[in-house]
């Protein structure tokens, strides 16, 4: 990216927002809390609260803040420039903000990039992933409570006695679950719950199984992420212990 484009970015951002060193406060606080090993949920929540306060400092009201959190930020100037029908309209928009040293062609190109960068969707854009995780966890809980997982595990491990055989069974169970159900989250949850008792009998932790499986790092071969999530939830929410 050349210098002129960087300068155009800076000018459009300065026209879009009130840029101040105070904007570094939310990320610095989150990084500091993480370095001090505070729990993840209150640390991230602190960042959200401080970020919301920064929105109010931009001159926006409470309704705009809530809308931005839920639906994401909607660009103003950059969106208008990106959607302008002619270069004359772009020049008029730039002049209205006192920007006279940026070419209309460059401003339109940069505005399109900036608009895509700023308009990411907020919480609403993540609901598909969140709902998918909830459905996967619910499905896994039903399978476990009804005894289906234990029945499947007995069939799979009937002739498996070694650690190598257990690891191989984990890998192929995750792969075939993902192929048959076409969902990564279910492929993580179901094998994790299925093989939990087998891991306990062998005295294996999740990280040990991953390392013994040949250094696999894909999420499909993680044996028990649900138990890890539950172990985190059993700790006090506001505890400062690592």
CORFENSUL-V846805 format. One record per backbone hydrogen bond with DSSP energy under -1.0 kcal/mol. CO is the residue of the C=O (numbers start at 1). NH is the residue of the N-H. E is the energy in kcal/mol with one decimal. If there is no record, write none. Layout:
co=CO nh=NH e=E
co=CO nh=NH e=E
//
This chain:
co=2 nh=6 e=-1.8
co=3 nh=7 e=-2.7
co=4 nh=8 e=-1.9
co=5 nh=9 e=-2.3
co=6 nh=10 e=-2.4
co=7 nh=11 e=-2.3
co=8 nh=12 e=-2.4
co=9 nh=13 e=-2.6
co=10 nh=14 e=-2.3
co=11 nh=15 e=-1.7
co=12 nh=16 e=-1.6
co=13 nh=17 e=-2.8
co=20 nh=23 e=-2.1
co=21 nh=24 e=-1.9
co=22 nh=25 e=-1.8
co=24 nh=28 e=-2.1
co=25 nh=29 e=-2.6
co=26 nh=30 e=-2.2
co=27 nh=31 e=-2.6
co=28 nh=32 e=-2.5
co=29 nh=33 e=-2.7
co=30 nh=34 e=-2.3
co=31 nh=35 e=-2.4
co=32 nh=36 e=-1.9
co=33 nh=38 e=-2.6
co=34 nh=37 e=-1.3
co=39 nh=43 e=-1.5
co=40 nh=44 e=-2.8
co=41 nh=45 e=-2.4
co=42 nh=46 e=-2.0
co=43 nh=47 e=-1.5
co=44 nh=48 e=-2.1
co=45 nh=49 e=-2.6
co=46 nh=50 e=-2.4
co=47 nh=51 e=-2.4
co=48 nh=52 e=-2.3
co=49 nh=53 e=-2.0
co=50 nh=54 e=-1.9
co=51 nh=55 e=-1.4
co=52 nh=56 e=-1.5
co=53 nh=57 e=-1.8
co=55 nh=60 e=-1.3
co=56 nh=59 e=-1.6
co=61 nh=65 e=-1.9
co=62 nh=66 e=-2.4
co=63 nh=67 e=-2.4
co=64 nh=68 e=-2.4
co=65 nh=69 e=-2.2
co=66 nh=70 e=-2.3
co=67 nh=71 e=-3.0
co=68 nh=72 e=-1.2
co=69 nh=123 e=-2.1
co=70 nh=124 e=-3.5
co=76 nh=80 e=-2.0
co=77 nh=81 e=-2.7
co=78 nh=82 e=-2.5
co=79 nh=83 e=-1.8
co=81 nh=84 e=-1.1
co=86 nh=90 e=-1.5
co=87 nh=91 e=-2.5
co=88 nh=92 e=-2.1
co=89 nh=93 e=-2.1
co=90 nh=94 e=-2.5
co=91 nh=95 e=-2.5
co=92 nh=96 e=-1.9
co=94 nh=99 e=-2.9
co=95 nh=98 e=-1.3
co=103 nh=107 e=-2.9
co=104 nh=108 e=-2.3
co=105 nh=109 e=-1.9
co=106 nh=110 e=-2.7
co=107 nh=111 e=-2.5
co=108 nh=112 e=-1.8
co=109 nh=113 e=-1.7
co=110 nh=114 e=-2.8
co=111 nh=115 e=-2.6
co=112 nh=116 e=-1.9
co=113 nh=117 e=-1.8
co=114 nh=118 e=-2.3
co=115 nh=119 e=-2.0
co=118 nh=120 e=-1.3
co=123 nh=126 e=-1.4
co=126 nh=130 e=-2.4
co=127 nh=131 e=-3.0
co=128 nh=132 e=-1.9
co=129 nh=133 e=-2.2
co=130 nh=134 e=-2.3
co=131 nh=135 e=-2.4
co=132 nh=136 e=-2.3
co=133 nh=137 e=-2.7
co=134 nh=138 e=-2.4
co=135 nh=139 e=-2.6
co=136 nh=140 e=-2.4
co=137 nh=141 e=-2.2
co=138 nh=142 e=-2.3
co=139 nh=143 e=-2.4
co=140 nh=144 e=-2.0
co=141 nh=145 e=-2.7
co=142 nh=146 e=-2.2
co=143 nh=148 e=-1.4
co=143 nh=149 e=-1.4
co=144 nh=147 e=-1.1
co=147 nh=151 e=-1.7
co=148 nh=152 e=-2.4
co=149 nh=153 e=-2.5
co=150 nh=154 e=-2.3
co=151 nh=155 e=-1.6
co=152 nh=156 e=-2.1
co=153 nh=157 e=-2.8
co=162 nh=166 e=-1.8
co=163 nh=167 e=-2.7
co=164 nh=168 e=-2.4
co=165 nh=169 e=-2.2
co=166 nh=170 e=-2.2
co=167 nh=171 e=-2.4
co=168 nh=172 e=-2.4
co=169 nh=173 e=-2.4
co=170 nh=174 e=-2.4
co=171 nh=175 e=-2.2
co=172 nh=176 e=-2.7
co=173 nh=177 e=-2.2
co=174 nh=178 e=-2.0
co=175 nh=179 e=-2.0
co=176 nh=180 e=-2.8
co=177 nh=181 e=-2.5
co=178 nh=182 e=-1.4
co=183 nh=187 e=-1.7
co=184 nh=188 e=-1.2
co=185 nh=189 e=-2.5
co=186 nh=190 e=-2.3
co=188 nh=192 e=-1.3
co=189 nh=193 e=-2.4
co=190 nh=194 e=-2.6
co=191 nh=195 e=-2.4
co=195 nh=199 e=-2.2
co=196 nh=200 e=-2.3
co=197 nh=201 e=-2.0
co=198 nh=202 e=-1.7
co=199 nh=204 e=-2.4
co=205 nh=209 e=-2.1
co=206 nh=210 e=-2.0
co=207 nh=211 e=-2.2
co=208 nh=212 e=-2.7
co=209 nh=213 e=-1.5
co=211 nh=214 e=-1.4
co=218 nh=221 e=-1.5
co=219 nh=222 e=-1.4
co=224 nh=228 e=-1.3
co=225 nh=229 e=-2.3
co=226 nh=230 e=-2.4
co=227 nh=231 e=-2.4
co=228 nh=232 e=-1.8
co=229 nh=233 e=-1.9
co=230 nh=234 e=-1.3
co=236 nh=239 e=-1.5
//
